[in-house]
């Protein structure tokens, strides 16, 4: 019975404990929030995670390094390629593999395409959280076109498993660059329209402006990253501060807002979609000819040691830590995911707000439960 | 090096271009339905009613039978028109959201609602064990009955009104308030926390928005000097209220529309059933026909509120060429479509913003409009 009681805040008889989830329209997955309500006000909130726990870290440690890539697809299933990149980089670092330049460009292109797909999910579900169902369907229409493109290249819509240690699994199919460019042309136009539909809407504004403010200090103290951090005015983007792959050779702006509220995080993500489109175009234009795949050892047994890779996933810093003891399997794989960190901020952010604001704040953190639970 | 075969060809068509055939099809479907409705309705007066007339007069002259016939007609109309409205809503939503809406049952999915109703009828009747049985069972009817009653005074034409009540507007105001009783009963009786929150929200919302709505309606009463809905329409022979008395009636209409949205629990005021917050609010625990009654009540109220707006501001059944009820239907469906348009466009307000908007803006604004109408009447009268 003690487990049912909210963790923080004194409970009185007028309180109502309500379970949002694990099956609830707004939790974006199997998140359970144990919320103590006083009327419409949230007195305390305790996220309960683990419904999607699959022991991915242990499973990755139980097999040869290069077989762990498909597991990362299941981390952040909205942006599988970005997770592929994180593990591939860690493996490359521990084994000292080089990535050909063309593969670097292909990786960046794929990651940015997946970033757009992921942010489109955010855009749609956030609109639905606030109550605008039409924007939700528009976002999913665009995402569908993008997933078609990903499928044409990688053969999978969601779990692409395409970025591998040493490069990418294959080169682009014929005519792919034109198809991507055609998509981007239309996408940017549509994005402006969606922007008009939702961003400028006064009701959307009053629902998000000044709601769930995260100060820069608090964001740093919690270890927030990605759009949550940049929405609070901290200019850290690993693509810029610790550039990897082809990012140092691409031009893009890092969107930054100083308000720290839900609207700021939303605007950062919307602008990131535009910047991603810019990066993809540059990649397609500047991509050199060459191999998509570096030289690979037949048996991969890295020397004892450790490696850490930091990447900027759509949700923030996705890092993977590998420890090798010289055998074919890693001793330890550790995933540092942004969603888990952001979810840990939720109890503090929602204390004293209204139920509707809690949903808005949870949506603005854009957590993916596959990566929280692992 | 050779490329692996594509699983699927790279998409060539970007798909951003609008498909004219699709749009034309949707449009043609809408026009066809409208034409069919007009054809049926205009054929009705041409039927040999004269043969049955004496019989009808004989039966109808008995007050009890007369009342029964009227009650039956209103009930059947309310039930049947909702089938059309639900289809329209889903088609309209589909059109706005770049999808098709129902397509499979009947022509363009026209029979989908009937299929759904059959499905709902066959569903198991579930009453939660810990629910307050009496309230739980009563709530759908408590919600539906007031809506049904309001149709009694709604004039479809000068003759087509079940009961031409001299105090029609007062009756409407008195009856519609009771809808909140049903939602509150549903919220409390289901013994579900989401339902309770939804019921409480619904009650607060409907009771608050009733006030500016009533004041907006009173502005029309002040203007027309009557509370009878048929009289109000007849007074608009020489120009609809919203045109003839535009300076005061346009603001009154806007207030009425906003309050109407709130009364109907439609976005941006769909807080009582806010899906992302309260699953489906006060009717979370309802299924089968009990749920259908909530739905029925909601859509019937939709038509009624639109019909009331038409009666008060857009000259009711008045119009050239076509028979009066057709004009009333066209205008009402137009206002219903406006409701749908708003619903599928905007997000949802928060509960304090919803209440603040009512008490801090709409109530004062409606009083101002009311006073302005009084001045307008004085000036116009002298």
Boltz contact constraints between the chains, C-beta under 6 A:
constraints:
  - contact:
      token1: [A, 16]
      token2: [B, 193]
      max_distance: 6.0
  - contact:
      token1: [A, 18]
      token2: [B, 193]
      max_distance: 6.0
  - contact:
      token1: [A, 25]
      token2: [B, 275]
      max_distance: 6.0
  - contact:
      token1: [A, 25]
      token2: [B, 276]
      max_distance: 6.0
  - contact:
      token1: [A, 26]
      token2: [B, 276]
      max_distance: 6.0
  - contact:
      token1: [A, 40]
      token2: [B, 351]
      max_distance: 6.0
  - contact:
      token1: [A, 129]
      token2: [B, 276]
      max_distance: 6.0
  - contact:
      token1: [A, 130]
      token2: [B, 347]
      max_distance: 6.0
  - contact:
      token1: [A, 131]
      token2: [B, 267]
      max_distance: 6.0
  - contact:
      token1: [A, 131]
      token2: [B, 347]
      max_distance: 6.0
  - contact:
      token1: [A, 131]
      token2: [B, 348]
      max_distance: 6.0
  - contact:
      token1: [A, 132]
      token2: [B, 347]
      max_distance: 6.0
  - contact:
      token1: [A, 134]
      token2: [B, 96]
      max_distance: 6.0
  - contact:
      token1: [A, 134]
      token2: [B, 97]
      max_distance: 6.0
  - contact:
      token1: [A, 134]
      token2: [B, 344]
      max_distance: 6.0
  - contact:
      token1: [A, 137]
      token2: [B, 97]
      max_distance: 6.0
  - contact:
      token1: [A, 141]
      token2: [B, 98]
      max_distance: 6.0
  - contact:
      token1: [A, 148]
      token2: [B, 11]
      max_distance: 6.0
  - contact:
      token1: [A, 151]
      token2: [B, 8]
      max_distance: 6.0
  - contact:
      token1: [A, 152]
      token2: [B, 8]
      max_distance: 6.0
  - contact:
      token1: [A, 152]
      token2: [B, 10]
      max_distance: 6.0
  - contact:
      token1: [A, 155]
      token2: [B, 7]
      max_distance: 6.0
  - contact:
      token1: [A, 170]
      token2: [B, 4]
      max_distance: 6.0
  - contact:
      token1: [A, 173]
      token2: [B, 3]
      max_distance: 6.0
  - contact:
      token1: [A, 173]
      token2: [B, 6]
      max_distance: 6.0
  - contact:
      token1: [A, 173]
      token2: [B, 10]
      max_distance: 6.0
  - contact:
      token1: [A, 175]
      token2: [B, 10]
      max_distance: 6.0
  - contact:
      token1: [A, 176]
      token2: [B, 10]
      max_distance: 6.0
  - contact:
      token1: [A, 179]
      token2: [B, 10]
      max_distance: 6.0
  - contact:
      token1: [A, 179]
      token2: [B, 11]
      max_distance: 6.0
  - contact:
      token1: [A, 182]
      token2: [B, 14]
      max_distance: 6.0
  - contact:
      token1: [A, 186]
      token2: [B, 14]
      max_distance: 6.0
  - contact:
      token1: [A, 186]
      token2: [B, 16]
      max_distance: 6.0
  - contact:
      token1: [A, 203]
      token2: [B, 268]
      max_distance: 6.0
  - contact:
      token1: [A, 203]
      token2: [B, 346]
      max_distance: 6.0
  - contact:
      token1: [A, 203]
      token2: [B, 347]
      max_distance: 6.0
  - contact:
      token1: [A, 203]
      token2: [B, 349]
      max_distance: 6.0
  - contact:
      token1: [A, 204]
      token2: [B, 347]
      max_distance: 6.0
  - contact:
      token1: [A, 206]
      token2: [B, 353]
      max_distance: 6.0
  - contact:
      token1: [A, 354]
      token2: [B, 350]
      max_distance: 6.0
  - contact:
      token1: [A, 355]
      token2: [B, 277]
      max_distance: 6.0
  - contact:
      token1: [A, 356]
      token2: [B, 277]
      max_distance: 6.0
  - contact:
      token1: [A, 356]
      token2: [B, 350]
      max_distance: 6.0
  - contact:
      token1: [A, 359]
      token2: [B, 276]
      max_distance: 6.0
  - contact:
      token1: [A, 359]
      token2: [B, 277]
      max_distance: 6.0
